[in-house]
Amino acid sequence: MITLEDCVGLCGLTEEEVLAIAEHEHLPEIAATALAAYLSSQKHGTEKVLDMIVDDIRQAQIRGDKDHVVTLLHVLHHFLKTHPEARPSHHLLGASGSEILV
Protein backbone atom coordinates (compact mmCIF):
# COMPACT_ATOMS: atom_id res chain seq x y z
CA MET A 1 0.00 0.00 0.00
CA ILE A 2 1.29 3.44 -0.89
CA THR A 3 1.64 5.83 2.05
CA LEU A 4 1.44 9.59 2.38
CA GLU A 5 5.23 9.66 2.77
CA ASP A 6 5.57 7.75 -0.52
CA CYS A 7 3.33 10.27 -2.28
CA VAL A 8 5.23 13.21 -0.80
CA GLY A 9 8.48 11.64 -1.96
CA LEU A 10 7.16 11.34 -5.49
CA CYS A 11 5.59 14.79 -5.84
CA GLY A 12 8.73 16.93 -5.88
CA LEU A 13 7.89 19.04 -2.83
CA THR A 14 8.52 18.69 0.89
CA GLU A 15 5.85 17.54 3.32
CA GLU A 16 5.58 21.09 4.69
CA GLU A 17 5.07 22.50 1.18
CA VAL A 18 2.39 19.87 0.52
CA LEU A 19 0.71 20.82 3.82
CA ALA A 20 0.64 24.46 2.69
CA ILE A 21 -1.08 23.40 -0.54
CA ALA A 22 -3.54 21.27 1.44
CA GLU A 23 -4.29 24.22 3.72
CA HIS A 24 -4.75 26.64 0.85
CA GLU A 25 -6.91 24.37 -1.28
CA HIS A 26 -8.79 22.75 1.64
CA LEU A 27 -7.69 19.31 0.44
CA PRO A 28 -6.71 16.14 2.24
CA GLU A 29 -2.92 15.82 2.37
CA ILE A 30 -2.87 12.86 -0.04
CA ALA A 31 -4.83 14.86 -2.63
CA ALA A 32 -2.47 17.80 -2.13
CA THR A 33 0.45 15.54 -3.13
CA ALA A 34 -1.28 14.84 -6.44
CA LEU A 35 -1.85 18.56 -6.98
CA ALA A 36 1.79 19.25 -6.06
CA ALA A 37 3.00 16.67 -8.60
CA TYR A 38 0.75 18.16 -11.26
CA LEU A 39 1.82 21.75 -10.56
CA SER A 40 5.50 20.74 -10.48
CA SER A 41 5.15 19.49 -14.03
CA GLN A 42 3.45 22.63 -15.37
CA LYS A 43 5.23 25.61 -16.92
CA HIS A 44 4.22 28.12 -14.21
CA GLY A 45 3.22 25.57 -11.60
CA THR A 46 5.87 26.48 -9.05
CA GLU A 47 4.73 30.10 -9.25
CA LYS A 48 1.22 28.91 -8.34
CA VAL A 49 2.62 26.99 -5.36
CA LEU A 50 4.46 30.16 -4.32
CA ASP A 51 1.20 32.11 -4.50
CA MET A 52 -0.51 29.49 -2.32
CA ILE A 53 2.20 29.68 0.34
CA VAL A 54 2.13 33.49 0.35
CA ASP A 55 -1.67 33.46 0.59
CA ASP A 56 -1.47 31.02 3.53
CA ILE A 57 0.94 33.44 5.24
CA ARG A 58 -1.46 36.33 4.70
CA GLN A 59 -4.36 34.35 6.12
CA ALA A 60 -2.33 33.34 9.18
CA GLN A 61 -1.40 37.02 9.67
CA ILE A 62 -5.06 38.03 9.50
CA ARG A 63 -5.93 35.39 12.10
CA GLY A 64 -3.06 36.56 14.31
CA ASP A 65 -1.51 33.09 14.26
CA LYS A 66 2.11 34.18 14.69
CA ASP A 67 3.46 30.65 15.18
CA HIS A 68 1.92 29.52 11.91
CA VAL A 69 3.24 32.63 10.14
CA VAL A 70 6.76 31.73 11.27
CA THR A 71 6.32 28.12 10.16
CA LEU A 72 5.04 29.20 6.76
CA LEU A 73 7.86 31.73 6.35
CA HIS A 74 10.31 28.85 6.82
CA VAL A 75 8.37 26.85 4.24
CA LEU A 76 8.52 29.84 1.87
CA HIS A 77 12.26 30.27 2.40
CA HIS A 78 12.97 26.60 1.67
CA PHE A 79 10.64 26.59 -1.33
CA LEU A 80 12.38 29.60 -2.89
CA LYS A 81 15.82 28.06 -2.24
CA THR A 82 14.87 24.82 -3.96
CA HIS A 83 12.70 26.32 -6.71
CA PRO A 84 14.53 29.46 -7.92
CA GLU A 85 12.35 29.55 -11.04
CA ALA A 86 9.43 30.56 -8.81
CA ARG A 87 11.22 33.60 -7.40
CA PRO A 88 9.23 36.75 -8.10
CA SER A 89 10.80 39.77 -9.73
CA HIS A 90 9.67 41.92 -6.77
CA HIS A 91 10.00 41.55 -3.01
CA LEU A 92 7.47 39.51 -1.08
CA LEU A 93 8.09 41.35 2.18
CA GLY A 94 7.39 44.98 2.91
CA ALA A 95 10.03 47.41 4.17
CA SER A 96 9.32 46.40 7.77
CA GLY A 97 9.89 42.74 6.88
CA SER A 98 6.58 41.78 8.46
CA GLU A 99 4.03 42.41 5.73
CA ILE A 100 3.52 40.17 2.73
CA LEU A 101 2.80 42.39 -0.28
CA VAL A 102 2.50 40.03 -3.25
C-alpha positions as CSV (number, residue, x, y, z in Angstrom):
1,M,0.0,0.0,0.0
2,I,1.3,3.4,-0.9
3,T,1.6,5.8,2.0
4,L,1.4,9.6,2.4
5,E,5.2,9.7,2.8
6,D,5.6,7.8,-0.5
7,C,3.3,10.3,-2.3
8,V,5.2,13.2,-0.8
9,G,8.5,11.6,-2.0
10,L,7.2,11.3,-5.5
11,C,5.6,14.8,-5.8
12,G,8.7,16.9,-5.9
13,L,7.9,19.0,-2.8
14,T,8.5,18.7,0.9
15,E,5.9,17.5,3.3
16,E,5.6,21.1,4.7
17,E,5.1,22.5,1.2
18,V,2.4,19.9,0.5
19,L,0.7,20.8,3.8
20,A,0.6,24.5,2.7
21,I,-1.1,23.4,-0.5
22,A,-3.5,21.3,1.4
23,E,-4.3,24.2,3.7
24,H,-4.8,26.6,0.8
25,E,-6.9,24.4,-1.3
26,H,-8.8,22.7,1.6
27,L,-7.7,19.3,0.4
28,P,-6.7,16.1,2.2
29,E,-2.9,15.8,2.4
30,I,-2.9,12.9,0.0
31,A,-4.8,14.9,-2.6
32,A,-2.5,17.8,-2.1
33,T,0.5,15.5,-3.1
34,A,-1.3,14.8,-6.4
35,L,-1.9,18.6,-7.0
36,A,1.8,19.2,-6.1
37,A,3.0,16.7,-8.6
38,Y,0.7,18.2,-11.3
39,L,1.8,21.7,-10.6
40,S,5.5,20.7,-10.5
41,S,5.2,19.5,-14.0
42,Q,3.5,22.6,-15.4
43,K,5.2,25.6,-16.9
44,H,4.2,28.1,-14.2
45,G,3.2,25.6,-11.6
46,T,5.9,26.5,-9.0
47,E,4.7,30.1,-9.2
48,K,1.2,28.9,-8.3
49,V,2.6,27.0,-5.4
50,L,4.5,30.2,-4.3
51,D,1.2,32.1,-4.5
52,M,-0.5,29.5,-2.3
53,I,2.2,29.7,0.3
54,V,2.1,33.5,0.3
55,D,-1.7,33.5,0.6
56,D,-1.5,31.0,3.5
57,I,0.9,33.4,5.2
58,R,-1.5,36.3,4.7
59,Q,-4.4,34.4,6.1
60,A,-2.3,33.3,9.2
61,Q,-1.4,37.0,9.7
62,I,-5.1,38.0,9.5
63,R,-5.9,35.4,12.1
64,G,-3.1,36.6,14.3
65,D,-1.5,33.1,14.3
66,K,2.1,34.2,14.7
67,D,3.5,30.7,15.2
68,H,1.9,29.5,11.9
69,V,3.2,32.6,10.1
70,V,6.8,31.7,11.3
71,T,6.3,28.1,10.2
72,L,5.0,29.2,6.8
73,L,7.9,31.7,6.3
74,H,10.3,28.8,6.8
75,V,8.4,26.9,4.2
76,L,8.5,29.8,1.9
77,H,12.3,30.3,2.4
78,H,13.0,26.6,1.7
79,F,10.6,26.6,-1.3
80,L,12.4,29.6,-2.9
81,K,15.8,28.1,-2.2
82,T,14.9,24.8,-4.0
83,H,12.7,26.3,-6.7
84,P,14.5,29.5,-7.9
85,E,12.4,29.6,-11.0
86,A,9.4,30.6,-8.8
87,R,11.2,33.6,-7.4
88,P,9.2,36.7,-8.1
89,S,10.8,39.8,-9.7
90,H,9.7,41.9,-6.8
91,H,10.0,41.6,-3.0
92,L,7.5,39.5,-1.1
93,L,8.1,41.3,2.2
94,G,7.4,45.0,2.9
95,A,10.0,47.4,4.2
96,S,9.3,46.4,7.8
97,G,9.9,42.7,6.9
98,S,6.6,41.8,8.5
99,E,4.0,42.4,5.7
100,I,3.5,40.2,2.7
101,L,2.8,42.4,-0.3
102,V,2.5,40.0,-3.2
